[in-house]
Amino acid sequence: MIVKKENIESTVRQILAKYPNQRIFVLDGEMGTGKTTFSTQFAKALGSLDHPSSPTFSIVNVYLRENGEEIYHFDFYRLEQFQEALDIGIEEYFESGNYCFIEWPDIVKRLLPDSYVNIKIENTDNLDERLLEITDY
């Protein structure tokens, strides 16, 4: 699916509506494809009271929703070893029942639950468009 920049918000809402019971969303793509843009739009669509931002240096950002639940936004770009993910308690986050949005997932793929949504994001020739490939597991 091709998504124009001005349609990211509505696309995110459509994805959430298509997967109402899913809580784990993996955003996979090269640097600069918009993983953080999509992650922050997911948080906003879910009623984040906080201003979503990139967790590149913190590894995980926690956003509070209007209903009191937490949203977890991960960026594993800086992780060098699998053990680092275990050290932050990644399994507890995944098992929490709260929404988890995961950027740069390769190092934690073997820890993902059996059920999750993978969103592969690619650049197109048009700078204002992204190609999304959505697969649910």
CNS distance restraints for C-alpha pairs under 8 A (distance, minus, plus):
assign (resid   1 and name CA) (resid 131 and name CA) 5.67 0.50 0.50
assign (resid   1 and name CA) (resid 132 and name CA) 5.19 0.50 0.50
assign (resid   1 and name CA) (resid 133 and name CA) 6.49 0.50 0.50
assign (resid   2 and name CA) (resid 129 and name CA) 6.51 0.50 0.50
assign (resid   2 and name CA) (resid 130 and name CA) 5.69 0.50 0.50
assign (resid   2 and name CA) (resid 131 and name CA) 4.57 0.50 0.50
assign (resid   2 and name CA) (resid 132 and name CA) 6.24 0.50 0.50
assign (resid   3 and name CA) (resid   7 and name CA) 6.26 0.50 0.50
assign (resid   3 and name CA) (resid   8 and name CA) 6.53 0.50 0.50
assign (resid   3 and name CA) (resid  11 and name CA) 7.40 0.50 0.50
assign (resid   3 and name CA) (resid 129 and name CA) 5.40 0.50 0.50
assign (resid   3 and name CA) (resid 130 and name CA) 5.23 0.50 0.50
assign (resid   3 and name CA) (resid 131 and name CA) 6.27 0.50 0.50
assign (resid   3 and name CA) (resid 132 and name CA) 7.17 0.50 0.50
assign (resid   4 and name CA) (resid   8 and name CA) 6.67 0.50 0.50
assign (resid   4 and name CA) (resid 128 and name CA) 5.70 0.50 0.50
assign (resid   4 and name CA) (resid 129 and name CA) 4.33 0.50 0.50
assign (resid   4 and name CA) (resid 130 and name CA) 6.50 0.50 0.50
assign (resid   5 and name CA) (resid 128 and name CA) 5.20 0.50 0.50
assign (resid   5 and name CA) (resid 129 and name CA) 5.79 0.50 0.50
assign (resid   5 and name CA) (resid 130 and name CA) 7.63 0.50 0.50
assign (resid   7 and name CA) (resid  11 and name CA) 6.06 0.50 0.50
assign (resid   8 and name CA) (resid  12 and name CA) 6.08 0.50 0.50
assign (resid   8 and name CA) (resid  38 and name CA) 7.13 0.50 0.50
assign (resid   8 and name CA) (resid  41 and name CA) 7.51 0.50 0.50
assign (resid   9 and name CA) (resid  13 and name CA) 6.42 0.50 0.50
assign (resid   9 and name CA) (resid  41 and name CA) 6.07 0.50 0.50
assign (resid   9 and name CA) (resid  42 and name CA) 7.99 0.50 0.50
assign (resid   9 and name CA) (resid  45 and name CA) 7.55 0.50 0.50
assign (resid  10 and name CA) (resid  14 and name CA) 6.24 0.50 0.50
assign (resid  11 and name CA) (resid  15 and name CA) 6.25 0.50 0.50
assign (resid  12 and name CA) (resid  16 and name CA) 6.26 0.50 0.50
assign (resid  12 and name CA) (resid  38 and name CA) 7.30 0.50 0.50
assign (resid  12 and name CA) (resid  41 and name CA) 6.76 0.50 0.50
assign (resid  12 and name CA) (resid  42 and name CA) 6.00 0.50 0.50
assign (resid  12 and name CA) (resid  45 and name CA) 7.38 0.50 0.50
assign (resid  13 and name CA) (resid  17 and name CA) 6.14 0.50 0.50
assign (resid  13 and name CA) (resid  42 and name CA) 7.63 0.50 0.50
assign (resid  13 and name CA) (resid  45 and name CA) 6.50 0.50 0.50
assign (resid  14 and name CA) (resid  18 and name CA) 6.10 0.50 0.50
assign (resid  15 and name CA) (resid  19 and name CA) 6.30 0.50 0.50
assign (resid  16 and name CA) (resid  20 and name CA) 5.79 0.50 0.50
assign (resid  22 and name CA) (resid  99 and name CA) 7.95 0.50 0.50
assign (resid  22 and name CA) (resid 115 and name CA) 7.64 0.50 0.50
assign (resid  22 and name CA) (resid 116 and name CA) 6.55 0.50 0.50
assign (resid  22 and name CA) (resid 117 and name CA) 7.42 0.50 0.50
assign (resid  23 and name CA) (resid  97 and name CA) 6.59 0.50 0.50
assign (resid  23 and name CA) (resid  98 and name CA) 6.10 0.50 0.50
assign (resid  23 and name CA) (resid  99 and name CA) 4.39 0.50 0.50
assign (resid  23 and name CA) (resid 100 and name CA) 6.03 0.50 0.50
assign (resid  23 and name CA) (resid 116 and name CA) 7.18 0.50 0.50
assign (resid  24 and name CA) (resid  94 and name CA) 7.20 0.50 0.50
assign (resid  24 and name CA) (resid  99 and name CA) 5.95 0.50 0.50
assign (resid  24 and name CA) (resid 100 and name CA) 4.89 0.50 0.50
assign (resid  24 and name CA) (resid 101 and name CA) 6.29 0.50 0.50
assign (resid  24 and name CA) (resid 102 and name CA) 7.84 0.50 0.50
assign (resid  24 and name CA) (resid 115 and name CA) 7.63 0.50 0.50
assign (resid  24 and name CA) (resid 116 and name CA) 4.96 0.50 0.50
assign (resid  24 and name CA) (resid 117 and name CA) 6.35 0.50 0.50
assign (resid  25 and name CA) (resid  99 and name CA) 7.77 0.50 0.50
assign (resid  25 and name CA) (resid 100 and name CA) 6.11 0.50 0.50
assign (resid  25 and name CA) (resid 101 and name CA) 4.93 0.50 0.50
assign (resid  25 and name CA) (resid 102 and name CA) 6.29 0.50 0.50
assign (resid  25 and name CA) (resid 116 and name CA) 5.90 0.50 0.50
assign (resid  25 and name CA) (resid 117 and name CA) 4.84 0.50 0.50
assign (resid  25 and name CA) (resid 118 and name CA) 5.95 0.50 0.50
assign (resid  25 and name CA) (resid 119 and name CA) 7.24 0.50 0.50
assign (resid  26 and name CA) (resid 101 and name CA) 5.87 0.50 0.50
assign (resid  26 and name CA) (resid 102 and name CA) 4.75 0.50 0.50
assign (resid  26 and name CA) (resid 103 and name CA) 6.35 0.50 0.50
assign (resid  26 and name CA) (resid 105 and name CA) 6.75 0.50 0.50
assign (resid  26 and name CA) (resid 116 and name CA) 7.40 0.50 0.50
assign (resid  26 and name CA) (resid 117 and name CA) 6.11 0.50 0.50
assign (resid  26 and name CA) (resid 118 and name CA) 4.68 0.50 0.50
assign (resid  26 and name CA) (resid 119 and name CA) 5.89 0.50 0.50
assign (resid  27 and name CA) (resid  35 and name CA) 5.81 0.50 0.50
assign (resid  27 and name CA) (resid  39 and name CA) 7.74 0.50 0.50
assign (resid  27 and name CA) (resid 101 and name CA) 7.05 0.50 0.50
assign (resid  27 and name CA) (resid 102 and name CA) 5.80 0.50 0.50
assign (resid  27 and name CA) (resid 103 and name CA) 5.10 0.50 0.50
assign (resid  27 and name CA) (resid 104 and name CA) 7.19 0.50 0.50
assign (resid  27 and name CA) (resid 105 and name CA) 7.55 0.50 0.50
assign (resid  27 and name CA) (resid 118 and name CA) 6.22 0.50 0.50
assign (resid  27 and name CA) (resid 119 and name CA) 4.93 0.50 0.50
assign (resid  27 and name CA) (resid 120 and name CA) 6.00 0.50 0.50
assign (resid  27 and name CA) (resid 121 and name CA) 7.09 0.50 0.50
assign (resid  28 and name CA) (resid  35 and name CA) 7.04 0.50 0.50
assign (resid  28 and name CA) (resid 103 and name CA) 6.19 0.50 0.50
assign (resid  28 and name CA) (resid 104 and name CA) 6.09 0.50 0.50
assign (resid  28 and name CA) (resid 105 and name CA) 6.85 0.50 0.50
assign (resid  28 and name CA) (resid 118 and name CA) 7.20 0.50 0.50
assign (resid  28 and name CA) (resid 119 and name CA) 6.05 0.50 0.50
assign (resid  28 and name CA) (resid 120 and name CA) 4.69 0.50 0.50
assign (resid  28 and name CA) (resid 121 and name CA) 6.07 0.50 0.50
assign (resid  29 and name CA) (resid  33 and name CA) 6.19 0.50 0.50
assign (resid  29 and name CA) (resid  35 and name CA) 6.99 0.50 0.50
assign (resid  29 and name CA) (resid 104 and name CA) 7.54 0.50 0.50
assign (resid  29 and name CA) (resid 120 and name CA) 5.70 0.50 0.50
assign (resid  29 and name CA) (resid 121 and name CA) 5.00 0.50 0.50
assign (resid  29 and name CA) (resid 122 and name CA) 6.08 0.50 0.50
assign (resid  30 and name CA) (resid 121 and name CA) 7.80 0.50 0.50
assign (resid  30 and name CA) (resid 122 and name CA) 7.20 0.50 0.50
assign (resid  33 and name CA) (resid 121 and name CA) 6.13 0.50 0.50
assign (resid  33 and name CA) (resid 122 and name CA) 5.74 0.50 0.50
assign (resid  33 and name CA) (resid 123 and name CA) 5.58 0.50 0.50
assign (resid  33 and name CA) (resid 130 and name CA) 7.27 0.50 0.50
assign (resid  34 and name CA) (resid  38 and name CA) 6.20 0.50 0.50
assign (resid  34 and name CA) (resid 121 and name CA) 7.31 0.50 0.50
assign (resid  35 and name CA) (resid  39 and name CA) 6.13 0.50 0.50
assign (resid  35 and name CA) (resid 103 and name CA) 6.48 0.50 0.50
assign (resid  35 and name CA) (resid 121 and name CA) 7.16 0.50 0.50
assign (resid  36 and name CA) (resid  40 and name CA) 6.01 0.50 0.50
assign (resid  36 and name CA) (resid  53 and name CA) 7.45 0.50 0.50
assign (resid  36 and name CA) (resid  54 and name CA) 6.09 0.50 0.50
assign (resid  36 and name CA) (resid 103 and name CA) 7.47 0.50 0.50
assign (resid  37 and name CA) (resid  41 and name CA) 6.25 0.50 0.50
assign (resid  38 and name CA) (resid  42 and name CA) 6.20 0.50 0.50
assign (resid  39 and name CA) (resid  43 and name CA) 6.40 0.50 0.50
assign (resid  39 and name CA) (resid  73 and name CA) 7.13 0.50 0.50
assign (resid  39 and name CA) (resid 101 and name CA) 6.21 0.50 0.50
assign (resid  40 and name CA) (resid  44 and name CA) 6.22 0.50 0.50
assign (resid  40 and name CA) (resid  52 and name CA) 5.17 0.50 0.50
assign (resid  40 and name CA) (resid  53 and name CA) 6.55 0.50 0.50
assign (resid  41 and name CA) (resid  45 and name CA) 6.01 0.50 0.50
assign (resid  42 and name CA) (resid  46 and name CA) 6.20 0.50 0.50
assign (resid  43 and name CA) (resid  47 and name CA) 6.53 0.50 0.50
assign (resid  43 and name CA) (resid  48 and name CA) 5.38 0.50 0.50
assign (resid  43 and name CA) (resid  52 and name CA) 6.75 0.50 0.50
assign (resid  43 and name CA) (resid  63 and name CA) 7.52 0.50 0.50
assign (resid  43 and name CA) (resid  71 and name CA) 6.95 0.50 0.50
assign (resid  44 and name CA) (resid  48 and name CA) 5.10 0.50 0.50
assign (resid  44 and name CA) (resid  49 and name CA) 7.98 0.50 0.50
assign (resid  44 and name CA) (resid  52 and name CA) 7.56 0.50 0.50
assign (resid  46 and name CA) (resid  65 and name CA) 6.85 0.50 0.50
assign (resid  47 and name CA) (resid  65 and name CA) 5.21 0.50 0.50
assign (resid  47 and name CA) (resid  66 and name CA) 5.56 0.50 0.50
assign (resid  48 and name CA) (resid  52 and name CA) 7.73 0.50 0.50
assign (resid  48 and name CA) (resid  63 and name CA) 5.97 0.50 0.50
assign (resid  48 and name CA) (resid  64 and name CA) 5.59 0.50 0.50
assign (resid  48 and name CA) (resid  65 and name CA) 4.33 0.50 0.50
assign (resid  48 and name CA) (resid  66 and name CA) 6.34 0.50 0.50
assign (resid  48 and name CA) (resid  71 and name CA) 7.76 0.50 0.50
assign (resid  49 and name CA) (resid  63 and name CA) 6.95 0.50 0.50
assign (resid  49 and name CA) (resid  64 and name CA) 5.66 0.50 0.50
assign (resid  49 and name CA) (resid  65 and name CA) 5.55 0.50 0.50
assign (resid  49 and name CA) (resid  66 and name CA) 6.13 0.50 0.50
assign (resid  50 and name CA) (resid  63 and name CA) 5.55 0.50 0.50
assign (resid  50 and name CA) (resid  64 and name CA) 6.30 0.50 0.50
assign (resid  50 and name CA) (resid  65 and name CA) 7.88 0.50 0.50
assign (resid  51 and name CA) (resid  63 and name CA) 7.81 0.50 0.50
assign (resid  52 and name CA) (resid  61 and name CA) 7.94 0.50 0.50
assign (resid  52 and name CA) (resid  63 and name CA) 7.04 0.50 0.50
assign (resid  53 and name CA) (resid  61 and name CA) 7.78 0.50 0.50
assign (resid  54 and name CA) (resid  61 and name CA) 7.75 0.50 0.50
assign (resid  54 and name CA) (resid  75 and name CA) 7.41 0.50 0.50
assign (resid  55 and name CA) (resid  59 and name CA) 5.05 0.50 0.50
assign (resid  55 and name CA) (resid  60 and name CA) 5.35 0.50 0.50
assign (resid  55 and name CA) (resid  61 and name CA) 5.51 0.50 0.50
assign (resid  55 and name CA) (resid  73 and name CA) 6.96 0.50 0.50
assign (resid  55 and name CA) (resid  74 and name CA) 6.23 0.50 0.50
assign (resid  55 and name CA) (resid  75 and name CA) 5.55 0.50 0.50
assign (resid  56 and name CA) (resid  60 and name CA) 7.84 0.50 0.50
assign (resid  56 and name CA) (resid  74 and name CA) 7.95 0.50 0.50
assign (resid  56 and name CA) (resid  75 and name CA) 5.33 0.50 0.50
assign (resid  56 and name CA) (resid  76 and name CA) 7.26 0.50 0.50
assign (resid  56 and name CA) (resid  77 and name CA) 6.81 0.50 0.50
assign (resid  56 and name CA) (resid  78 and name CA) 7.03 0.50 0.50
assign (resid  57 and name CA) (resid  78 and name CA) 7.59 0.50 0.50
assign (resid  59 and name CA) (resid  74 and name CA) 5.58 0.50 0.50
assign (resid  59 and name CA) (resid  75 and name CA) 5.13 0.50 0.50
assign (resid  59 and name CA) (resid  76 and name CA) 6.04 0.50 0.50
assign (resid  59 and name CA) (resid  78 and name CA) 7.73 0.50 0.50
assign (resid  60 and name CA) (resid  72 and name CA) 6.56 0.50 0.50
assign (resid  60 and name CA) (resid  73 and name CA) 5.45 0.50 0.50
assign (resid  60 and name CA) (resid  74 and name CA) 4.41 0.50 0.50
assign (resid  60 and name CA) (resid  75 and name CA) 6.42 0.50 0.50
assign (resid  61 and name CA) (resid  72 and name CA) 5.92 0.50 0.50
assign (resid  61 and name CA) (resid  73 and name CA) 5.15 0.50 0.50
assign (resid  61 and name CA) (resid  74 and name CA) 6.56 0.50 0.50
assign (resid  62 and name CA) (resid  70 and name CA) 6.36 0.50 0.50
assign (resid  62 and name CA) (resid  71 and name CA) 5.66 0.50 0.50
assign (resid  62 and name CA) (resid  72 and name CA) 4.89 0.50 0.50
assign (resid  62 and name CA) (resid  73 and name CA) 6.44 0.50 0.50
assign (resid  63 and name CA) (resid  70 and name CA) 5.57 0.50 0.50
assign (resid  63 and name CA) (resid  71 and name CA) 5.05 0.50 0.50
assign (resid  63 and name CA) (resid  72 and name CA) 6.60 0.50 0.50
assign (resid  63 and name CA) (resid  73 and name CA) 7.95 0.50 0.50
assign (resid  64 and name CA) (resid  68 and name CA) 6.12 0.50 0.50
assign (resid  64 and name CA) (resid  69 and name CA) 5.98 0.50 0.50
assign (resid  64 and name CA) (resid  70 and name CA) 4.68 0.50 0.50
assign (resid  64 and name CA) (resid  71 and name CA) 6.34 0.50 0.50
assign (resid  65 and name CA) (resid  69 and name CA) 5.29 0.50 0.50
assign (resid  65 and name CA) (resid  70 and name CA) 5.87 0.50 0.50
assign (resid  65 and name CA) (resid  71 and name CA) 7.04 0.50 0.50
assign (resid  69 and name CA) (resid  98 and name CA) 6.97 0.50 0.50
assign (resid  70 and name CA) (resid  98 and name CA) 6.19 0.50 0.50
assign (resid  70 and name CA) (resid  99 and name CA) 7.34 0.50 0.50
assign (resid  71 and name CA) (resid  98 and name CA) 5.99 0.50 0.50
assign (resid  71 and name CA) (resid  99 and name CA) 5.03 0.50 0.50
assign (resid  71 and name CA) (resid 100 and name CA) 6.11 0.50 0.50
assign (resid  71 and name CA) (resid 101 and name CA) 7.98 0.50 0.50
assign (resid  72 and name CA) (resid  93 and name CA) 7.52 0.50 0.50
assign (resid  72 and name CA) (resid  98 and name CA) 7.36 0.50 0.50
assign (resid  72 and name CA) (resid  99 and name CA) 6.15 0.50 0.50
assign (resid  72 and name CA) (resid 100 and name CA) 4.67 0.50 0.50
assign (resid  72 and name CA) (resid 101 and name CA) 6.23 0.50 0.50
assign (resid  73 and name CA) (resid 100 and name CA) 5.86 0.50 0.50
assign (resid  73 and name CA) (resid 101 and name CA) 4.80 0.50 0.50
assign (resid  73 and name CA) (resid 102 and name CA) 6.06 0.50 0.50
assign (resid  73 and name CA) (resid 103 and name CA) 7.91 0.50 0.50
assign (resid  74 and name CA) (resid 100 and name CA) 7.44 0.50 0.50
assign (resid  74 and name CA) (resid 101 and name CA) 6.07 0.50 0.50
assign (resid  74 and name CA) (resid 102 and name CA) 4.71 0.50 0.50
assign (resid  74 and name CA) (resid 103 and name CA) 5.88 0.50 0.50
assign (resid  75 and name CA) (resid 102 and name CA) 6.10 0.50 0.50
assign (resid  75 and name CA) (resid 103 and name CA) 4.67 0.50 0.50
assign (resid  75 and name CA) (resid 104 and name CA) 5.97 0.50 0.50
assign (resid  75 and name CA) (resid 105 and name CA) 7.82 0.50 0.50
assign (resid  76 and name CA) (resid 102 and name CA) 7.66 0.50 0.50
assign (resid  76 and name CA) (resid 103 and name CA) 6.27 0.50 0.50
assign (resid  76 and name CA) (resid 104 and name CA) 5.16 0.50 0.50
assign (resid  76 and name CA) (resid 105 and name CA) 6.36 0.50 0.50
assign (resid  76 and name CA) (resid 107 and name CA) 7.31 0.50 0.50
assign (resid  77 and name CA) (resid 103 and name CA) 7.47 0.50 0.50
assign (resid  77 and name CA) (resid 104 and name CA) 5.35 0.50 0.50
assign (resid  79 and name CA) (resid  84 and name CA) 6.57 0.50 0.50
assign (resid  79 and name CA) (resid  85 and name CA) 7.51 0.50 0.50
assign (resid  79 and name CA) (resid 107 and name CA) 7.52 0.50 0.50
assign (resid  80 and name CA) (resid  84 and name CA) 7.50 0.50 0.50
assign (resid  81 and name CA) (resid  85 and name CA) 7.59 0.50 0.50
assign (resid  81 and name CA) (resid 107 and name CA) 7.33 0.50 0.50
assign (resid  82 and name CA) (resid  86 and name CA) 6.89 0.50 0.50
assign (resid  82 and name CA) (resid 107 and name CA) 5.86 0.50 0.50
assign (resid  82 and name CA) (resid 108 and name CA) 6.80 0.50 0.50
assign (resid  83 and name CA) (resid  87 and name CA) 6.07 0.50 0.50
assign (resid  84 and name CA) (resid  88 and name CA) 6.57 0.50 0.50
assign (resid  85 and name CA) (resid  89 and name CA) 6.73 0.50 0.50
assign (resid  85 and name CA) (resid  90 and name CA) 5.71 0.50 0.50
assign (resid  85 and name CA) (resid 107 and name CA) 7.98 0.50 0.50
assign (resid  85 and name CA) (resid 108 and name CA) 6.93 0.50 0.50
assign (resid  86 and name CA) (resid  90 and name CA) 5.61 0.50 0.50
assign (resid  86 and name CA) (resid  91 and name CA) 7.13 0.50 0.50
assign (resid  89 and name CA) (resid  93 and name CA) 6.71 0.50 0.50
assign (resid  90 and name CA) (resid  94 and name CA) 6.31 0.50 0.50
assign (resid  91 and name CA) (resid  95 and name CA) 6.11 0.50 0.50
assign (resid  91 and name CA) (resid 111 and name CA) 6.99 0.50 0.50
assign (resid  92 and name CA) (resid  96 and name CA) 5.93 0.50 0.50
assign (resid  93 and name CA) (resid  97 and name CA) 7.95 0.50 0.50
assign (resid  93 and name CA) (resid  98 and name CA) 7.59 0.50 0.50
assign (resid  93 and name CA) (resid 100 and name CA) 7.54 0.50 0.50
assign (resid  94 and name CA) (resid  98 and name CA) 7.65 0.50 0.50
assign (resid  94 and name CA) (resid 100 and name CA) 6.90 0.50 0.50
assign (resid  94 and name CA) (resid 112 and name CA) 7.41 0.50 0.50
assign (resid  94 and name CA) (resid 113 and name CA) 7.31 0.50 0.50
assign (resid 105 and name CA) (resid 109 and name CA) 5.91 0.50 0.50
assign (resid 108 and name CA) (resid 112 and name CA) 6.66 0.50 0.50
assign (resid 112 and name CA) (resid 116 and name CA) 7.57 0.50 0.50
assign (resid 114 and name CA) (resid 137 and name CA) 6.58 0.50 0.50
assign (resid 115 and name CA) (resid 136 and name CA) 7.27 0.50 0.50
assign (resid 115 and name CA) (resid 137 and name CA) 4.93 0.50 0.50
assign (resid 116 and name CA) (resid 136 and name CA) 5.87 0.50 0.50
assign (resid 116 and name CA) (resid 137 and name CA) 5.30 0.50 0.50
assign (resid 117 and name CA) (resid 134 and name CA) 6.99 0.50 0.50
assign (resid 117 and name CA) (resid 135 and name CA) 5.81 0.50 0.50
assign (resid 117 and name CA) (resid 136 and name CA) 4.32 0.50 0.50
assign (resid 117 and name CA) (resid 137 and name CA) 6.17 0.50 0.50
assign (resid 118 and name CA) (resid 133 and name CA) 7.99 0.50 0.50
assign (resid 118 and name CA) (resid 134 and name CA) 5.74 0.50 0.50
assign (resid 118 and name CA) (resid 135 and name CA) 5.18 0.50 0.50
assign (resid 118 and name CA) (resid 136 and name CA) 6.09 0.50 0.50
assign (resid 118 and name CA) (resid 137 and name CA) 7.75 0.50 0.50
assign (resid 119 and name CA) (resid 132 and name CA) 6.42 0.50 0.50
assign (resid 119 and name CA) (resid 133 and name CA) 5.73 0.50 0.50
assign (resid 119 and name CA) (resid 134 and name CA) 4.60 0.50 0.50
assign (resid 119 and name CA) (resid 135 and name CA) 6.57 0.50 0.50
assign (resid 120 and name CA) (resid 131 and name CA) 7.97 0.50 0.50
assign (resid 120 and name CA) (resid 132 and name CA) 5.59 0.50 0.50
assign (resid 120 and name CA) (resid 133 and name CA) 5.05 0.50 0.50
assign (resid 120 and name CA) (resid 134 and name CA) 6.40 0.50 0.50
assign (resid 121 and name CA) (resid 130 and name CA) 6.51 0.50 0.50
assign (resid 121 and name CA) (resid 131 and name CA) 5.72 0.50 0.50
assign (resid 121 and name CA) (resid 132 and name CA) 4.84 0.50 0.50
assign (resid 121 and name CA) (resid 133 and name CA) 6.70 0.50 0.50
assign (resid 122 and name CA) (resid 130 and name CA) 5.69 0.50 0.50
assign (resid 122 and name CA) (resid 131 and name CA) 5.05 0.50 0.50
assign (resid 122 and name CA) (resid 132 and name CA) 6.58 0.50 0.50
assign (resid 123 and name CA) (resid 127 and name CA) 7.30 0.50 0.50
assign (resid 123 and name CA) (resid 129 and name CA) 6.97 0.50 0.50
assign (resid 123 and name CA) (resid 130 and name CA) 5.03 0.50 0.50
assign (resid 123 and name CA) (resid 131 and name CA) 6.28 0.50 0.50
assign (resid 124 and name CA) (resid 129 and name CA) 6.16 0.50 0.50
assign (resid 124 and name CA) (resid 130 and name CA) 5.75 0.50 0.50
assign (resid 124 and name CA) (resid 131 and name CA) 6.53 0.50 0.50
assign (resid 125 and name CA) (resid 129 and name CA) 7.97 0.50 0.50
